[in-house]
């Protein structure tokens, strides 16, 4: 009897360790595959851009686009990523949607294969319908989170000064001002694409397991930290910290309602609010 009680006490620890190992493995596969595909996407896009420039301007020798990106050299990698980012935002915004699809495939496919099929861990019911109340709850959560992040970031920036943003944020806010075409593509990619794919992954796959084991509070913290860390792509360390709180907000909405479409709607609303602010304010947005 004592051994059974002791085993029950240790079970939550084993569950957390097991899911932690599975999540780390899936995250590694997702990040590695996404990095490889993204590198290929950057190189192929810049090569096509260079070929087009050479065709239209025979005298121009393309020095701005490296013939081969040396990814283990920071200067070469940063130059390529910056040029690719500027080209996509200003000339080919539809590639933003392609990037979100690639992200979804790189993270959701291994999640489904290793978490659902091999480990046989329950996932969220992605086929659930959302009532009007669920949609309104998601919109309210997303907008409240947007307001909180803006107030918190303003206070932080007032104390420590405004940190350097990553290049995507800089070039996006610079070109988004009253740009209907770019707004449309960014809403499709960053609001809906990221909102759906990321919530399916972080809440639908990762957080759901902890909830099934009655470890929702622990899972909420772990998945929210992962959510913040995964979103660090250069620039300030303030953004990932704030995004941990964003992940907490979305995670709580899922644990409270049990419907994956509530955090999905919240995420879409949050990202759309950021984009609309950039559309109306341009690079004046902090």
C-alpha positions in Angstrom: 0.0 0.0 0.0 2.8 2.4 0.9 4.6 1.5 -2.3 1.5 2.3 -4.3 1.1 5.7 -2.6 4.7 6.5 -3.2 4.4 5.5 -6.9 1.4 7.8 -7.2 3.4 10.7 -5.8 6.2 10.0 -8.3 3.8 9.6 -11.2 3.4 13.4 -11.9 7.1 13.9 -11.9 7.6 11.0 -14.4 4.8 12.4 -16.5 6.4 15.9 -16.6 9.8 14.4 -17.4 8.3 12.2 -20.2 6.4 14.9 -21.8 9.3 17.3 -21.4 11.6 14.9 -23.3 9.0 14.4 -26.0 8.5 18.1 -26.4 12.2 18.8 -26.6 12.6 16.2 -29.2 9.7 17.5 -31.3 10.9 21.1 -30.9 14.4 20.1 -32.0 13.0 18.4 -35.1 10.7 21.3 -35.9 13.3 24.0 -35.4 16.0 22.1 -37.3 13.7 21.3 -40.3 12.3 24.9 -40.3 15.8 26.3 -40.3 16.9 24.1 -43.2 13.8 24.9 -45.3 14.1 28.6 -44.5 17.7 28.7 -45.5 16.8 27.1 -48.8 14.0 29.5 -49.3 16.3 32.5 -48.6 19.0 31.3 -51.0 16.6 30.4 -53.8 14.6 33.7 -53.5 17.8 35.8 -53.6 19.2 33.8 -56.5 16.0 34.3 -58.5 16.1 38.0 -57.6 19.7 38.3 -58.8 18.9 36.5 -62.1 16.1 38.9 -62.8 18.3 41.9 -62.0 21.0 40.6 -64.4 18.4 40.0 -67.1 16.9 43.5 -66.9 20.2 45.3 -66.2 23.0 43.8 -68.1 25.6 46.3 -66.9 24.7 45.7 -63.2 27.0 43.3 -61.4 25.0 41.9 -58.5 27.2 42.5 -55.4 24.3 43.0 -53.0 23.3 39.3 -53.3 25.9 36.8 -52.3 26.2 33.9 -54.8 26.5 31.6 -51.8 25.4 32.4 -48.2 27.9 31.3 -45.6 25.5 30.5 -42.8 28.1 30.0 -40.1 29.4 33.5 -40.7 27.2 36.0 -38.9 27.9 38.8 -41.3 27.0 36.8 -44.4 23.9 35.2 -42.8 22.6 38.6 -41.5 23.1 40.3 -44.9 21.2 37.5 -46.7 18.3 37.5 -44.2 18.0 41.3 -44.2 17.9 41.4 -48.0 15.4 38.6 -48.2 13.2 40.2 -45.5 13.2 43.5 -47.3 12.5 41.9 -50.7 9.6 39.8 -49.3 7.9 42.7 -47.4 8.3 45.2 -50.3 8.0 43.0 -53.4 6.6 39.6 -52.6 4.5 39.8 -49.4 2.7 36.5 -50.4 5.9 34.7 -49.3 4.9 35.6 -45.7 2.0 33.2 -46.1 4.3 30.5 -47.5 6.6 30.9 -44.5 3.7 30.3 -42.1 2.7 27.2 -44.0 6.3 25.9 -43.8 6.4 26.6 -40.1 3.1 24.7 -39.6 4.4 21.7 -41.6 7.7 21.6 -39.8 6.2 21.7 -36.3 2.8 20.1 -36.6 3.7 17.1 -38.7 6.3 15.7 -36.2 4.0 16.7 -33.3 1.2 14.6 -34.8 3.5 11.7 -35.6 5.5 11.5 -32.4 3.0 12.9 -29.8 -0.3 11.5 -31.2 0.6 8.4 -33.1 3.7 7.0 -31.4 3.3 8.3 -27.8 -0.5 8.0 -28.1 -1.0 11.2 -26.2 -4.3 13.0 -26.4 -4.5 16.2 -28.3 -7.0 19.0 -28.5 -10.2 18.3 -30.5 -9.4 20.3 -33.6 -12.8 19.4 -35.1 -14.7 21.1 -32.3 -17.0 23.9 -33.4 -16.8 27.4 -31.8 -20.0 29.1 -30.5 -20.5 32.8 -30.7 -19.6 33.0 -27.0 -16.3 31.2 -27.7 -15.4 33.6 -30.5 -16.3 36.6 -28.3 -14.2 35.2 -25.5 -11.3 34.8 -27.8 -11.6 38.3 -29.2 -11.8 39.7 -25.7 -8.8 37.7 -24.6 -6.7 38.7 -27.6 -7.5 42.4 -27.3 -7.0 42.5 -23.5 -3.6 40.8 -24.1 -2.7 43.3 -26.7 -3.5 46.2 -24.4 -1.6 44.6 -21.5 1.5 44.1 -23.7 1.5 47.6 -25.0 1.1 49.1 -21.5 3.8 46.8 -20.0 6.2 47.5 -22.9 5.7 51.2 -22.6 6.6 51.1 -18.9 9.6 48.9 -19.6 10.8 51.1 -22.4 10.3 54.2 -20.2 12.6 52.7 -17.6 15.3 51.1 -19.8 14.8 52.9 -23.1 13.5 51.4 -26.3 15.6 48.4 -27.3 16.5 47.5 -30.9 13.8 45.6 -32.8 14.6 42.7 -35.1 14.8 43.6 -38.8 11.4 42.1 -39.8 9.7 44.4 -37.3 11.6 47.4 -38.5 11.0 46.8 -42.3 7.4 45.7 -41.7 6.3 48.8 -39.7 8.1 51.0 -42.1 6.2 49.7 -45.1 2.9 48.8 -43.5 1.6 52.4 -43.0 -1.6 52.7 -45.0 -0.5 49.9 -47.3 -3.7 47.9 -48.0 -1.9 45.2 -50.0 0.7 44.5 -47.4 -2.0 44.6 -44.6 -4.0 42.0 -46.4 -1.1 39.6 -46.8 0.2 40.1 -43.2 -3.3 39.6 -41.8 -3.5 36.3 -43.8 0.0 35.2 -42.8 0.8 36.7 -39.4 -2.7 36.9 -37.9 -4.5 33.9 -39.3 -1.6 31.7 -40.3 0.4 32.1 -37.1 -2.7 32.2 -34.9 -3.9 28.8 -36.2 -0.7 26.9 -36.6 1.0 28.1 -33.4 -2.1 27.5 -31.2 -2.5 24.0 -32.6 1.1 23.3 -31.7 1.5 25.1 -28.3 -1.9 24.6 -26.8 -3.4 21.8 -29.0 -0.5 19.4 -28.7 1.8 20.6 -25.9 -0.5 22.0 -23.3 -3.3 19.4 -23.8 -1.1 16.5 -22.5 -0.5 18.3 -19.2 -4.2 19.0 -18.8 -5.0 15.3 -19.4 -2.7 14.4 -16.5 -4.2 17.0 -14.3 -1.0 19.1 -14.5 -2.5 22.0 -16.3 -0.8 24.7 -14.1 2.7 23.2 -14.7 2.0 22.7 -18.4 0.8 26.3 -18.7 4.1 27.6 -17.3 6.3 25.3 -19.4 4.5 25.8 -22.7 4.3 29.6 -22.1 8.1 29.8 -21.6 8.6 27.7 -24.7 6.3 30.0 -26.6 8.3 33.0 -25.6 11.7 31.4 -26.3 10.7 30.1 -29.7 9.7 33.6 -30.7 13.1 35.1 -30.0 14.6 35.9 -33.4 17.1 38.7 -32.6 16.6 42.2 -31.3 15.4 42.8 -27.8 15.1 40.2 -25.0 12.1 42.1 -23.8 9.8 40.8 -26.5 10.2 37.0 -25.6 9.6 37.8 -21.9 6.4 39.7 -22.8 5.4 36.8 -25.1 5.7 34.4 -22.2 2.8 36.4 -20.6 1.0 36.3 -24.0 1.4 32.5 -23.9 0.0 32.4 -20.4 -3.0 34.4 -21.5 -3.8 32.1 -24.4 -3.1 29.0 -22.4 -5.5 30.1 -19.6 -8.2 30.7 -22.2 -7.8 27.2 -23.4 -7.7 25.6 -19.9 -10.8 27.5 -18.9 -12.9 26.7 -22.0 -11.5 23.5 -23.3 -12.0 24.7 -26.8 -8.9 25.2 -29.0 -10.7 27.8 -31.1 -10.8 30.3 -28.2 -7.0 30.7 -28.0 -6.8 30.6 -31.8 -9.3 33.5 -32.0 -7.3 35.3 -29.2 -4.1 34.8 -31.1 -5.6 36.1 -34.4 -7.0 39.1 -32.6 -3.8 39.9 -30.8 -1.7 39.7 -34.0 -4.3 41.6 -36.1 -4.4 44.3 -33.5 -0.6 44.7 -33.8 -0.8 44.8 -37.6 -3.7 47.3 -37.6 -1.7 49.5 -35.2 1.2 49.4 -37.6 -1.1 50.1 -40.6 -2.4 53.2 -38.9 0.8 54.4 -37.2 3.6 53.0 -39.3 7.0 53.1 -37.7 5.7 55.4 -35.0 4.4 52.3 -33.2 6.8 51.3 -30.4 
